[in-house]
Every structure is written in structure tokens, then in C-alpha cells.
Amino acid sequence: MTRPTNLSKTAHCAERQGTRHITDDQIDFACAYGSRLRIPGAVIYHVLRKDLPRWVDDRQARKLHGVTLVVSPDGALMTTYRAPGAYRELKKRGQSAKHRFH
């Protein structure tokens, strides 16, 4: 799966994006630079510190670190949230799901 460029947002995502103060630019950044993790039924993009290019200043880095997108297989952005420490847990969950479905 290539990185999505034109995501359609679900109503749930649009609502959550507003309440969580995640901008469209942050969503675009997460798609372009975030680490990608496949889980059954979705692809997750999560911005880790290692994903941040050198040109990102400290203020931007604090806002971008932990931005997470959940994208359906058909390219719909299902939800977005900010959770800086979530990637390790998401990765574990994805690994355990692989064992259940294979």
C-alpha cells in the first residue's frame, strides 16, 4: 500500500480532529513521514521522534510527535488522535492479531 495522498474523512474523524486540535497539515505530515503499521482492517500512521526531519523546529516537533491516523483499507481516515507513547502498544496489538488471523 502506498502512502495516501487524498484521504476522505469520516464524520467521526472530522469531529475528533476538531476536539483534539489536530490540523490538516499535521495529518498530511503523518501520512508523508509517519511510521506505518498494518493491523487487521486498518493501516496506522504514527509520528515517532525518529520520523521528524531535521528542519522541524522544537515547537512543531512537540505538536507532531505522537500524531496517529487510523486509515481503512479503502483509504478513509477513520480517526486521528495524539498519543506519543502508543506505537509500542499498537505494534504489540498488531503482532498478536497476526497470530490470530494466520
C-alpha positions as CSV (number, residue, x, y, z in Angstrom):
1,M,0.0,0.0,0.0
2,T,1.4,3.4,-0.9
3,R,1.1,6.4,1.3
4,P,-2.3,8.0,0.9
5,T,-2.4,11.5,-0.6
6,N,-6.2,12.2,-0.8
7,L,-7.8,10.8,2.3
8,S,-11.6,11.1,2.7
9,K,-12.5,11.7,6.4
10,T,-15.4,10.0,8.1
11,A,-17.8,12.2,10.2
12,H,-16.3,10.6,13.3
13,C,-12.8,11.6,12.2
14,A,-13.8,15.2,11.4
15,E,-15.3,15.6,14.9
16,R,-12.4,14.0,16.7
17,Q,-9.9,16.1,14.7
18,G,-11.6,19.3,15.8
19,T,-11.8,18.3,19.5
20,R,-8.2,17.1,19.6
21,H,-6.9,20.2,17.7
22,I,-5.1,18.2,15.0
23,T,-4.7,20.2,11.8
24,D,-4.9,19.0,8.2
25,D,-1.2,19.9,7.9
26,Q,-0.4,17.5,10.8
27,I,-2.5,14.8,9.1
28,D,-0.6,15.4,5.8
29,F,2.7,15.2,7.7
30,A,1.8,12.0,9.4
31,C,0.9,10.4,6.0
32,A,4.2,11.6,4.5
33,Y,6.6,10.9,7.3
34,G,5.0,8.8,9.9
35,S,5.8,5.1,10.6
36,R,3.3,2.8,9.1
37,L,1.8,-0.2,10.8
38,R,-0.7,-2.6,9.3
39,I,-3.2,-4.2,11.5
40,P,-6.3,-6.3,10.5
41,G,-8.8,-3.9,9.0
42,A,-6.6,-0.7,9.0
43,V,-3.3,0.9,8.5
44,I,-2.0,3.1,11.2
45,Y,0.4,6.1,10.6
46,H,2.1,7.3,13.8
47,V,4.7,10.1,14.1
48,L,7.7,9.0,16.1
49,R,10.6,11.2,17.1
50,K,12.8,9.3,14.6
51,D,10.3,10.3,11.8
52,L,10.8,14.0,12.4
53,P,13.2,15.6,9.8
54,R,15.9,18.0,11.0
55,W,14.1,21.0,9.6
56,V,11.2,20.6,12.1
57,D,11.7,23.0,15.0
58,D,11.1,22.1,18.6
59,R,7.7,23.7,18.8
60,Q,6.5,21.8,15.7
61,A,8.1,18.6,16.9
62,R,6.1,18.8,20.2
63,K,2.8,19.1,18.2
64,L,3.7,16.4,15.6
65,H,5.1,13.8,17.9
66,G,2.5,11.1,18.6
67,V,0.0,12.2,15.9
68,T,-1.7,9.0,14.9
69,L,-4.0,8.2,12.0
70,V,-6.2,5.2,11.5
71,V,-6.9,4.6,7.8
72,S,-9.3,2.0,6.4
73,P,-8.2,-0.3,3.6
74,D,-10.3,1.8,1.1
75,G,-8.5,5.0,2.1
76,A,-10.9,6.6,4.5
77,L,-9.4,8.3,7.5
78,M,-11.4,6.7,10.4
79,T,-10.0,8.6,13.3
80,T,-7.0,10.6,14.5
81,Y,-5.5,11.2,17.9
82,R,-2.3,12.2,19.7
83,A,-0.6,9.6,21.8
84,P,3.2,9.9,21.9
85,G,3.8,6.5,23.6
86,A,1.2,4.4,21.8
87,Y,3.3,3.0,18.9
88,R,4.8,0.2,21.0
89,E,1.4,-0.9,22.2
90,L,-0.1,-0.7,18.7
91,K,2.8,-2.8,17.4
92,K,2.2,-5.5,20.1
93,R,-1.5,-5.5,19.2
94,G,-0.7,-5.8,15.5
95,Q,1.6,-8.7,16.2
96,S,-0.9,-10.6,18.3
97,A,-3.6,-10.0,15.7
98,K,-1.3,-11.6,13.0
99,H,-1.1,-14.7,15.1
100,R,-4.8,-14.9,15.5
101,F,-5.6,-14.4,11.8
102,H,-2.9,-16.6,10.2
